[in-house]
């Protein structure tokens, strides 16, 4: 059986694209093809019998040893593989003098296996290039203390003993803005410290951190997924057994009634060849492989043919918010002046923030048309910044006034700007929604998109309204997202990017990760990766998967028609072996070419 499965990417042993042609499957398929063509030339050119027979048999050995070995290994596990069936049919053809027909069967089978191996390696290489190895997590015991400097990742779950800062917790909680941390606050392993210095006491063992529990949830969710087989694999075993039993019956029963050996063997071998599920197998793989290749050209790496099949059955789509529907970077979306113009509020705030490393400060500077020179800059981690701008004392930071609470109620992060101690205005900042988010959600309207986020309800509602999602579930921890995914049904597609999304990606029928912003854990857990973070590629790949599924069904109908027709001809008439091989291989080529239509650009555009 032809299989395409890329489950675990070994990041330690990258394979260069130029080496794909050196894959064992490709080398043996090329050798089989060369020997077959040489044998065919000697056969048609009137060469000696021993020469073209030797070349044909060399083709059998080069292209058939690997499927024969795989078939015998499957037989040892009490399963009958189509690989073994094809080799037996080819050997049977040679046994009755039809060595050319058997060689053709071997070449086609070996070539399809080589093409699959190349496609598998290309997908593996592409995914591997996205995964950067993260540094090993620090190992701390409960009670240990450590210092976290500006810009460092926190090495363990604990409580702040001293210092103040802002911590980016988006990878764990999904919150889009850094969270102020002061003495007594809890911090999590793997989160990113801001501008302050923190002294932290470890409260959980490294094996029991929130990050470790998330990884455990990913493993458990992956293990609970039912073992998914391709549609054709579900019927392959029973069908292959039926073909073998019928072939033996066609050979043994007539012999028992006195029929001639060669005539009986010829009919039985013809039956095995025309009834073999080669066309059925190739009815499935070319459309799926073509769709995977087409999606890869457009920046979506689908890790297996099974994944593509599941994508084609998607009924619900669940989106993460931060880093998925949004870019994960704040911008100024509202200015409320209190006693001076909007331009002046932004100018003073940008002047004070120009030396700040805080993401909110960078967003304020980016929003201002003109940034004046400031002096005497001073930052208070967790509170704000002070500076002298145009000779006036300016403070930009957090406050608890009514106008600040009003801005925050709209799903924004609010900062107060004071000039010479008096309120000058309030700036509302929010995460930037991706430009193509609304179009992507609209294209998936038939799947009733839902928003699952760990962020607060106000921020979630604002983003949902911008992109057109009405089903919003906010304040979710990773385990809550898993429960929500299971509640949505069995055919759910989850789109996410963070460590906190990984359990939901694993629990879903299909998971898609954002390639640029995605965490290593999310990229490894997901079934597909959107390399360029283009959200509109998601409805496109779902539509492509549905077209591939329809084409597979059409191909199966074509293959079944050929098989039934040829089998009936062989059973109730006199089907010549060359004609049987031609019909069998002709149907195989026909469905393969039909599947290759999904390689066209038009197939992606829909």
N, C-alpha and C positions, 0 to 999 in steps of 0.2 A: 504493500500500500504506500502511496506517495504521501509524505507528511511534511508539514511546514510548521515547526514549533520553535520559537525563540523564547524560552522561559527565563533563563538566568544568564545574564551577560557577564562573561569573565573579563573584568576590566584590566586584569593584570597581563593579558596576552593579546594585545591588539593585532589584527591582521590587516595588512595594507591592501587597498583595492586591487593593486596590480597582481596580487597573489591569488585572486579569485579563480583565475584560469588554471592555477596549479592545484586546485582542490582535487582530491582523489576521484570523486565522482566524474569530474570533467575530464580528467586524464584518461580514465578507463572508457568513458563514452567516446572520446575522440579516437582512441585506439580501436574500439569496436567498429566505428564508422569507417575508418581507413581500411581495416581488414575486409569489411564487407564490400566496400567499393572496389578494392583490389580483386576480391573473389568474383564479384559481378563482372568486372572487366575481363578476367580470365575465362569465366563461364561463357559470356556472350561472344568473346573473341575466338572461341574454339581452342582454348588452351587445354592441356592435359587434365584429366579428371582429378588426379591426385593433387594437382596444384590448387584448383579452386576449392576442392573439398578441404584442403589444409587451411586455406585462407578463411573459409567460412567457419570452420571449427575454431580457428583462432579468434574470430569475431565472437563466437559463443562463449569462449573462455574469458575474453576481456570484458564483455558486457554482461555476462551472466553469473560470474562467480560471486559478486557481492549480493545481488538479490537472492541467489541460491543459499548463501550463508544466512542471510536475514530470514529467509523462509524456513530453513532448518531450525534456526534458533526459536522461531515462533512455534514450529511444530513441537519442539521440545517442551514448550509451555502449553501444549495442547490447544493451540490455535492454528488455523489454516490461513496463511497469508497469500494474497494475490501474487506476490513476488514469486513464490514457489510454483504457483499455478502457471505463470507465464513461462518459467524456465522449463517445466515439465512439458508444456505444450510445444515449445520450440524443439526440445530434444525428441519428442514424439514425432514431430514433422521430419526431423533429420533421419529418424529411424526407418521411416517409410520412403526415404529418398528425396523428400522435399526440403533439402537443406537450405535453399535460398529463402523459402518462405519463413523458416524458423529464424534464419539470420536477420531478416527484416523485422521480425517481432522483437528480437533481442535489441537491435539498434534503436528502435522507437522507444522501447522501455528504458534503455540506458540513457538515451538523450533526454527524456522527460525527467528522469532522476537527476541528471546533471544540471538542467535548467532550474530545478527546484533548489538544489544545493547552492547555486549562485545567488538566487533570490534570497535564500535564508541568510547567506553570509553578508550580502549587501545590507539587509535589515539589521543584522547584528552589529556590523561595523558602524552604521549610522547611529544606532542607539548608544553604542560604546563611546562614540566621540562626544556625546552630550554629558556623560557622567564623569565628573571630577571627584576623585577620591577625597572625602572629608577627613580631617585629622582625627586621630583616635581620641575618644572622649577621655577626660580626666577621670581617674579612679579615686574617689574620696570615700572615707568612712564617716558615719554619723558622728558629729562633734568636731570634725576637722574645720579649720578656718582657712580662707584664702582671700586674696585681694584681686579684684577685677578692675583693670585699668581702662581708660577710655578706648572704645573701639574693639575691646576683646569680647570673646564669647564666654558666657558664664559656664563654668565647668561642672556644676552640680546643683541639685535642688536644695534650697536653703532659705535662711532668713537674713535680712540685712542687719548687721550689728553697728555699722558706722558708715557715714557718707550719704550722698544723695546723687541721683542721676535719673536719666530716662532710659528705659530698656525696650528694645524692639522685640515684642513677643509674638509677632505675626506668624512665625513658623509653628507656634504651639497653639495659640488661642485664636488666630485669625484677625486680631485687632489691627486696624490699618495704621494707627498712630502709636508712637512710642508712649509707654506708660511710666509716669513718675514713680520713682522708688526712693524710699527713705527708711530710716531706722524702724525695724519691725515688719517691713513688707516682705512678702514672699517672692522669690525669684526662681526661675526654672533653668535647668541645664539646656544648653543649645541656643539660648536667646542671646541677643546682641546688646552689649552695654553701649550707652551713649557717651556723653561728655564728662560725666563725673567719675569719681573713684569710689568703689563699694568694697566694704569688708563683709564677707558672708560666712555664716556658720552653716555647715551641711546638716540638713534634717532628714535626708533620705539616703539610703545606700545607693551606690551607682546603678545597681541592678533593679532598683525600685523607683527611679526617677520618672517623671511624666513622659520624657522622651523614650525611656526604656519600655514603659507600659504601652506607648503608641506602637513601637516596633512589635511587641508581643501581640497586640490587637491585629496588626497587619498579618502576622503569621497565622493567627487563629482564623481570621476571616478568609484568608486564602485556602486554609485547610478545609473549611466548611463548604467551600464552593464545590458543587457537584462536578465530578470529572466529566468534562465536556468533550465529546467526540464530534468530528465532522459528520454530517448527514450520511455520507457514503460509507464511513467506517462502521456505522451502526448496522448496516445490512451486509457489509462485506463478508464477515465470517460465515453467516448462514448461507449466503449465496455461493461462496466458494465451496463449501461442503456439499451443497446440492449439485454443483457442476461436477465435482469429483465422483460423487455417488452415481450420477447419471452417466458419466463417461465409462465407469467400470461396468455398469449395467449394459450399456451399448456394446461393450467389448465381450463380456463374459456370457451374456444370455444367448446371443446368436451363435457363439462357439459351442455352447451346450446343445444347440439344435443342428450342429453339423456345418455351419457356415465356414467359408474359407478364412484363414488367418489374416492374410494381407488385406483383403477387402474389409474385413471386420475392423482391423486395426486402423485402416485409413478412415473409415466412417467415424470411429470413436475419437481419433485425433482431430478430425475436422470439426466434430461437435465441440471438443474441448476448446479449440481455438475460437470458433465463432461465438461460443457461449461465455468465454472468459470476459470478466468485467473490465477489460482495458479501457474501452470507450466510456464506460460508466465512470471509472476513476478519472480519466482525462476530461470528462464532461464537467467535473467539479474543479480540478486544480487550475487549468488555464484561466478561467474567469477570475478566480480568487487571486492567483498570483499576478495577473494583469492589473487587477484593481489595486493590489498592494503596491505594485511598481508605480502606477499612476498616482496614487496618493503620496508615495515617497517623493516623486518629482515635484509635488506641490506642497511639500513641507509637513506631511503627516506620516509618521513612521508607525505602521501597524505591525505588531510583533509576531503575528501568526495568522494562518488562514482561518483557524478556529475563531480568533478575535473578529476577523472580518465578517464571518457568518453571524456572530452574535450582534455585531453592530447593525447588521441588516434587519434584526428583529427588535430594535429599540422601540419601546413604547413610552418611556418617561425619561426626561433629562434633568439632572440636578446639577446646579452650578455652585461652586464656591464663590465668595465675593472678592476678598483681598488678593490681588495678584492674578486673578482669573478674569472676572468681569471688570476689575479695575487694574490700573497699572502698578499699584502699590506705592505711588509717590504722591504726596499732598500738593495742593495748589490753593491759592487764595481765590475763593469763590464769592466772598461777600465782604464789603467794607461798610461799617456803620460809624459815621463820624459823630463825635460828641464835642461840638464847639469849634471844629475846623474842617476844612475841605477834605474829601476823600484822598485827593492827590497828596496833601500835606501829611495825612495820617500814614499813608504808605511810605512817603519819603522819610519821615522820622523813624518809622519802624524798620525800614530797610537799612538806613544808616546805622542803627543800633545793632542789627543782626548780621552785618556784612562780615564780621569776624567769627560768627557762630558756626559750629559744625552740626548743629541740630537740623534734622530734615525740615522742620517747620520754618526755621530761620532761613534756610536756603530757598524755600518756596516763597517767603516774603520778599527776599531780595530779587528773585526772578520776576515777581509781579510788579515791581516798581519801575517807572519810566526813568527815574534819575535817582542815583544812590549817592548821597553826600558823604564826605569824609567824616569819620568819627574818631574820637579819642577816649582814653580812659575806659576801655571796654572791660567789663567784668561780668562773668557768668555765675549764676546761682543754680547749680544742677537741680532739676526738679521744680524750679520756680520761674526762672526767666533770665533776661540779660539787662545790664545797665550800660549806658554809654553817654558821652557828651556829643550831641549833634548840633552843628551851627550854634554852638555856645549854650545850648539848652540841655538840661538833664532829661534823658529819655529812659523809660523802663518798658520792656515788652515781655509779657509773661502771663501767668495764670492769675485768675481772680474769681471771686464768688459773687459778683454783682448781678443784679437782675437782668441787665442787658446781655451779659455773658451767658447766663442760664438760658435766656431766650434763644440765642444763636445756637447753643448746644442742643436745644430741643429740636432743632431742625436737622439733626444728624451731622452737625459739623463740629470741628474742634475750634474753640474760641480762645483768642488771646487778647488781652487788654493792652492798649498803648497809652502810657502816661507821659505827659510832657510837663516838666517842672512840677511834678507831683499831682497834676490835675488830669482826669480822664480826657483823652483826646479822641479815642475811637476804639472800636472792637473789630478785629479781623476774624472772619470765619474761614477755616480751611477744611478741605475735604479731599479724599482720595480721588484721583482722576479716573473717570470711567473710560474704558477703551473705546476709541472712535467707532469700531465695528461691532460693539457689543449689542446694540439695539437691533442691528440687521441680523446678527447671528441668532438672537432670541426669536425674532420674528420668523426666520426661516425654519425654526423648530417648533412653531406654534402648535402643530399637530401632536406634539409630545407633551403638552402641558408643562412647560419648564417650571422648576421650583428653585428657590434660592436657599442654600444651607450655609450658615455662617456662624462663627463664634463671636462676631462683633456685636455691638449693642443694637437694640431694635431700631433706634432712630436712624443710625447710619445705614443699616440694612434696608429700611423702608425707602430712604432717599435713593439709593442705588437701584433698587428694584423698580421704583417709579421711572427712573431715567431709562432703563433698558426694556421696560414693558413686562416685568414679571409680577404676577399678582399673588402667587403662593410664596410667602416669605416665612422662614423659620430661623430666628436669630438666637444668639446666646448659647450656641450648641458647643459642647465639649466634643472631642473626637468620638467618644463612645455614643454620644447622642446622635452624631451624624450617621454612624453605622445603623443605629436603630431606625432613624428616619429613612435611610436607603431601603432597608428591609421592609419598612411599612409601605413604600411606594410600589412594591411588586417585584416580580422576578426578572423583568427585562428593562433594567434601569441603567442608563449611562450617567456616570458621574464625571464631572470636569473639575479639576483642582490643580493646586501647585505646591502646597505646603506640606510640611511634616504632619500637621494635624489633619490633612486630607487623606493621608495614605491609608488609614483603616477603611474609610468609606470607598476609596478607589479599589481596594482589595475585595470589599464585600459586594460591590456592585456587579451586575452581569458584565459590564464593560467599564473600564476606567481610562480616561484620557488626561494626560498631564501637560501643563504648559512648559515647553522646553527651555526657554530662556530663564524664566524666573523660578522654575520648578526645583524643589529640593531633590537631593540624590535619592532619598527614600521614596518620594512620590514618583520620580522617573523610573525607578526600578520596579515599583509596585504596579504602575499603570500598564494597561494593555496596549496603549498607543500613545504617541508623543507628538504634540503640535510644535514643530521645531521653531517656527518664526512667531509664535504666540498670536497667530491670526485666528480670531474666534470664528470668522466666517468659514474657515476650513472645516469646522466641526460639522455643520449641517451638510457641507459638500461631501465629506467622507461618509456620513450616514447615508446620504442619497446614493452615492457610488456603491456602497455595500448592499443597498436594497436592489440596485440594478444588477449587481453581480449575483445576488441570490435568485432573481428572476431568470437570469441567463443560465444559471446552473440547472434550474428546473426545466427550462427549455432544452438544454443539452441532454439531460437525463431522458427526456421524452424521445429525442432523436436516437440516442444510443439504444434505448429499450426497443424502439421500432426495428432497428437494424438487427439486434440480437434475436428478437422473436422471429423476424422474417427468415433469417439465415438458419436458425435452429429448426424451424418448421420445414424448411427446404431440405435440410439434412436428414430429418427424421422420416419424412414422407416422400422424399424424392431422391435424386442422385446429385448431390452438391459436390462438384470437383473441389479438391483441396485448394488449388491456386485461387479459384474464384471465392472460396470461403475466406481465405487469408486476405484477398483483395477487398472483399466486402467488410471484413472486420477492421482492417487497417484503414480503409477508406472512411468508415464511420468515426474512427479514432481521430484521423486528421481533420475531418469536418468539424467535430465538436471542439477540437483544439483551436482551429482557426476562428471559429465562432467566439470562443472565449477571449481570443487576442484582440477583439474589437474594443475591449475595455482599456486598452493601452492608449487609445486616441484621446486627444485633448478635448474633443467634444464630450467624451464620457464623463470627464470631470466637471465641465461646465453644466452638464445636464440638459 
